[in-house]
Amino acid sequence: MDLWKLVKTSKQGWKKLLNHGKKIFWATSIFLATAISLVILKSILDYDIKRNVKLVTDSINAPIWFYPFPAITVCNFNQISKKRLFKEIKHFKNPYNISEKIWQKLFQGLINMHLLYRGHYQIKDLNLLQEILDYNNITAGSLIQKVAPTCDEIMLKCFWKNEERYCNLLFKEVMTSYGRCCAFNMFAFGQDETFKYGPNSKPRYATSCGVQSGLFVICDNNLDDYFASMLPAYGYMVLVHNSYETLGEDAPRVMQPLSTLIYINVDPTFSTLSRRSTNFIKSGTNCLFEDERQMKFFQKYSSRNCIYECRLLRIIDICNCIPSYVAKHNDEFSAVPECTLRDVPCMKRTYFYKNCTCQPNCEHYEYSVSFSVGTLSTNYTPAAKLKILKENQTVFAVVFKDLSAVRNRYVFTFEWQVMFSLSGGILSLFTGFSFKAVLQMIYFLIIHTGKKCFQKIQNNNGNNNKKSKPTKLTKQFIYQN
């Protein structure tokens, strides 16, 4: 096949580069057309990668003992113990001679330090209460720590895997945006010693489903000790979440009323992206592994931790203070003053900041819950551990629902045939790219260029040989003389 004839019969611009005229114009045109087509192809590829990375179910029969038991956080509706509060303020000085009724109403406003998501307050009442606290040389955060009900007062009996355990060994007190709560199997905060159950502590695992392999807790409501409730009700809020994640507004929760027995069934789901996956899948999900981003307040990265931390940093930046329930978790902010009751309006405005840049998780556990409720009665039960129950107490059990769970996996579903047709269409539109154009490029870049270089080398060698040989005229001149 004569490649030169193939090039000459082509209508594309590549053959113009072989001619002597207007080489610069055609070279520039071809370069721009190729660059534009590659940019368009790159944008199409990026869009299709994001659209074609899908989460597929890898298995619906993964053994439950490979899944960590979720963190269980129990929050009392009553966030201020009447007995503890009256004991603390018994010796408080009353600089404004406020009546006892107004005095008690003012101290109910303490719960606004934590309940930023639904706090109801009057600014003048918060300012007045802060002045009283300043006069008595005590902060709102430290006072809440002293007057909030403790886990020992809330929980009477605790059972893990059908064995009775000391509740203070299973549950740790934690200050959250819901107030003081009791957390089980939680390892979210990085530098908080209260969440370390021992050396190299890790989340607990259950070996089966049912109460025999779950958590069983008997709680006391202490109705006479109610003073300031986060909700207009008696009882507890039980939240189920990942052990390395903080409490979020989207965490599954169960409201536990008085004199009830609640069974909370947990369905875990594990979604993963293998670290050995191609960059296509990684860029398509735009996700991060738990160790790919350093957190200031938490041990591991997650999207929920990131949003929570972003809002805390926003409060520190805008309100120039740090909430009391996170102050002890990071030494970096030890010099930042603790928020007071005067900062509550600013904290509430800033708490729901939305412009946080937080990527999703490449690997994460999700826990969905379902529950059943029954009226508590011990008259006819043979269970010895329920014989201690009294009126107005509540019981809850958290168990895995089934012996098997769901495991998902991110996959890239983009087919090479689609990419091949897209590339051919775009390149053909801008550069007339075709199989014949490929032969042109090979001819121009390799064969033609090599041929020209070879001819140039031969011409130079020929010129050098002509200079070294004497001409006929020189020989004739020498002969005649």
N, C-alpha and C positions, 0 to 999 in steps of 0.2 A: 504494500500500500504506500502510495506517495503522500507523505504527511503534508508536504507543502501544498498540494492540490486540496487536501482536506481543509487546511487553514484558509486558503484563498476562497473556497466556496462558502465559508462561514460568513454569516451576516453580523457577528458579534464584533465588539470593539477590540478584541485581543489581536486581530490580524493587523490593525492599524499600527500596533507597536513595532511591527516588522518593517514598515515603510519608513522612508526618510522624512516625510513631511508630518508636522504637527504631532510629534511623539509625546511632547509634554502635555498637550491638551488631552490626548486619549489616556495617557497614564493617570492623570489627575481624575478624569471622569471615572475610570475603572476603579480607582482606589476609593473614591467617595461612594460609589454605588455599592461596592463590597462592604465598606464600613457600615453604611446605613442598614444593609440587609443583616449583618451580624448583630447590630444593636437590637433590631426588631426581633431577631431570633432569640436573643438572650432574654428579652422581656417576656416573650411568649413562653419560653422554657421555665422561667421563674414562676410565672402565673400557673402554668400547668403542674409544676412540682407541688405547689401549695394546694392545688385543687385535687391532686391525685394521690396524696398521702392520706390513707384511710386507716381507721381503727377497726380491726377485724377481730372476731372472737377466735382465739387460739384453742381454748378448751372450756367446757362447762363442767368438767369433772376433775378439776384440780383438787388434790387432797387439802382439807381444811387446816391440817397441822403445819402446812407450809406458810400460812398467813398469820402475821402477828395479831394478837388480840388488840382491839382498839383501846384507846385511852377513854376512860369514863370520868367525866367531871360532874360533880354534884354541887349545885348552887342552891342555897337556901333562899326562899323568897324574902325572909326576914334578914336584912343585912345589918341591923343594929339590935343588939341584945339590951332589953330594958334594964335588966339587972346589972349588967356590966356598965352601961352608960351612967346610970344613977350613982353607981359606986365611984366612977371617975369624976363626975362633975359635982360630987357632994361638997368638995372643998373649993370649987371654982369661985372666983370673985365675980360679982355682978356689977360692973361699973355703971350700968344704966338703970339699975333697979327694975328690971323687967319682971313681970309677973310670971308665976310658975307655968301657967298655961302657954304663954307666948314663948317662954324659955324652952319648953319641950318641943314646941312646933319648930323653933329655930334649929334645934339639933337634929330634927328629922331631915333637914337639908343636907346633912353630911353625905347621904348616899349619892348626891349629884356629882361627887368627886369621881365616881366610877361609871355611873349609868349615863354616859354621854349619848347613848343611842335613843333614850326616851325620857331624859330627865325633865321634870317640871319644877320650876323655881321662879322666885322673884329676886331680881338682882339686888334690891335693897336688903332683903333678908340674908342673902349670901354675904353681902358686905358687912352687915351688922354681926353676923356670926363670926366672920373672920376677925373683926375687931375684938370680939370677946376672946377668941382663941389667942390672938396676939397679946392681949392684956394678961392672959394666964400662961403665956410663954409655952405654947404647945401648937404643933402643926396639925392640920386637918388629916393628913395621911397617917401620922402616928396615932392620933385619936381613933381613927377607924380601925387600925390594927388592934387596938386595945378593946374596943367595944363590939367588934363583929363576933358572931357565934363561932366557936371553934369546931373542928372536926370531931373532937372527943365528945362534945356536947350534942352533936348532931347524930352521930352513928353509934348504935348500941352493940350490934353484932355484925361481923363480916366473915364471909366464907369464900374461899377461893379453891376451886376444884373439889368442892364438898368437904373441905377441911377448914375448921375455924381458925382464923388468924387474928392477931391484934390489928384493929383498924388503923392505928397510927403507924403501923408498918406497911400497910397496903396503900393508904391514902396520905397525901401530903397537901398542906394548905398552900394555896396559890391566890394571889391578888390578881384579878382579871378586870375586864371592862364590865363584868356583871357584879363585881364586888368580891368578897372573899368566898372562895369555893374550895372543894376537896377533890383532888385529882388522883386518879389511879392509872398507873402504867403510862405516865406522861413524862417525856424527856425533851420538851421543846426548847427550853431556855438553855443557853450555852454556859453561863457562868453562875447559875443559881444552884447553890449546894443543896437546897431543900428538895431538889428533884433527883438527887443521886441516892438510889436505894442501896448502894454498895459499890465496891470497885468493879469497873467494867460493866456497869448496869446496862441492860438492854431490854427491849420490850418483851413481855411475857407471851407465851404461845399456849393455845388450848389444844388438847389432843383429840377432842371429839366435840360433838354438839350436845346440847342439853345442860341442865343445871349442874350435873355432876362434873362438868368441865368448864363451868363459867363462874361468874361473880354473883354472889347473893348477899344483900345488905339489908339490915333492919335499921330504920331511921326513927328518931324521936322528933316530933314537931314542936314541942314546947310552946304551946299556944299562949301561955301566960307571959312568955318572954318577948312577944312580938312588940316592936316599936316602930320600925320603918321598913316597909315591904316594897320590893321592886315591882310587884304586881298586886292588884287588888284581890288577893286570894291567899289561902294557907297552902303550904306544901313545898315541894322541891322541883327543880328543873334538872333533868339528867341529860347531859350532852355526850354524844358519841362522835369521836373524831380520831384522826391519825395521831400516833404517839409523838411524832416529831413536829406537829403543827399546833399553833395556838388556837384559841377559841375564836371562831368567826361567826358572823351573823348567819351564815349559810350552814352551820354545823347541824346535823340532825339532832333533834331534842324531843324529850318526852316530858310533859307536865304531869307531876305526880300529886294528886289530891290526897286529902285525909282518908285514913282507914281503907286503903286500897292495896291490892297486890298486883304488881305490874310485871309482866314478862316481856322483855325487850329482845326481839330476835334480830340478829345482825347478819346481813348478807355482804361479805367482802368481795371486792373486785380489784384485781391487780392489772394495771396497764403498763406496758413496758416498750421501750425502744432500745434495742441491743446497742451496746457501745461499739460493736463492730459493724454497725449498719453504715451504709454509704452516706456521704455528705448530702446526697439528694434528699434522703429521708430526714436527716437532721435539720437541713435548711427548710424543708417543707413544713415541719412541725414547729420550727422556731422555738424549740424547747431547751431546757437546761437540766442537767443532772444535779443531784443534791449537793455535790462537791464542786460545782463549776462556778459558784458565786459565793463570796464570803458575806455572811450575815453579821450584823452588829449585835443583835439581841438573841439570835437563835443558833442552835447547833448546825442545822442543815437548811438548805434552800428548799422552799416550796413557794408556789404562787400565793398561797394564803399568808404565809409568813412574810413574804415580800410586801404585799399590800398592807398588812398590819404594821410592819416596820416603816414603810413609806409614810403612813399617816402619823406614826409617832415622831418621826424626824420632822415632819411638817409642823407638828405641834411645837417641837423644840425650836424650830426656826421662826415661826410666826409669833408664838406666845412667849418665847424666851423662858420656858420652864419645861420640866419633865414630869409626867404623871407619877404619882407616888408608887403605883403598883408595878412600875418597870424600872424605877430608879436603881434598885439593887442588882439588876441583871447585867449591867455593863459599867465597868470602871471608867470608860472613856468619857462618860457624861457626869462624872462625880462632881465637877465644878459647876454644872448647870443647876440653878435653884429648883427646888421642888414646887410644883404648881400649888397654888392656894385656891380658896373658894372664889377669889376675885377673878381668877383665870378661867373659871368654868364656862362663861359665855364664849370666850375665844376658843377653848378646847372643843366645845360642841360644834362651832362653825367650821373648825378645821378638821375634825375627826373623819368626816366623810369625803375627804379629798379624793378625786377620781383620776387625776392625770398621773398615775403611777405606771412606770414602765416595768412590768413584771411578766416574764415569759412563763408559759405553762411548764409542767413537770414532764421530763422524759420517762420517769418511773414514778408511779404513785399508787397508793392504796386508797380506795374509796369505800365507805361503809354506809349502806342504806339500812334503814331500820323499819321494822313493823312491830306492833306491840298489842298485847291483849290485857284488859283490865278486869279485875274482879274485886268484889267487896271483901274486905279482910275480916275473917272470923276464925277463931281458934277453938271453938266449942267441940268440934268433932274431928280435929286433925290428930293423927298419931305422931306427927313429927315433933320431936323433942325440942328442936331449935326454934319452933314457933310458939311453944308454950309460954314464953316470957312476954309475949306481945300484950300490950295494953291498949286502951282506947286512944284514938287519935294518932296512933303510930302507923307507919307505912313501910312496905316491903317492896323492893324491886330486885329483879334478877336480869342480868345481861348475859346472853348465850349466843353462840353461833346457831343459825337456823338449820343448817344442813351439813352433812359430812363433806360435801363438795362445793367448790366455788368457781367463779368465772375468772379466766385469765385472758387478757386482750393483748394485741400486738399491733404496732404501727407498721404498715407495709406500703410500698411504692407501687401503684397500679398503672403507671404510665407505660404504654407499649411502644417498642421501637419502630413499628410500622407507621404509627401516627407521627412520630418525630421525623421519620424519613420523608413522608409526604409533605409535612410542613416545611422542612428545610428546602426540599426541591421547589415548592411553590414560591417561597420568598426569594430564594436565590435566582430563580428563573425570571421573576418579575423585575428585579433590579439589575441583574447582570446577565440575563439570558443564559443562566447556568444550565448546562445539560451534559450528557455523556460526551458529546462532541466537543463541548467547551473544555472538558477535562483533558482531552487529547491535545487541544490547543495549548493549554497551560503547560502540559508536559513538554510539548514540542518547543514552546517559546522559552521556558525556563531552563530546560536541560539540553535538548538536542540542538536547537538553533543557537543558543548561547555557546554551547560547547563547540559547535561547528565554526562559529565566527572566531572564537578564541584560537582554535587550531589553525584556521586560515591565516590569522594575523601572525601566529608564531612562524608558519612556513614562509610568509612574505618577508618577515624580518631576517630569517635565515638566508633566504635567497638574495636579499640585498647585500648582506655581509659577504657572500661568496662572490658576487659580481665585483665588489670593491677590491677583493684580493687578487683577481686574475687580470693580467695586462690586456688591454684592448688590441684589436687588429691594427688600429691606427698607430699605436705606440710601437708595435713590432715592425710595421712598414717603415716608420721613421728611423728606427735604429738600423734596419737593413740598408736603406738608401745612404745613410751617412757612413 
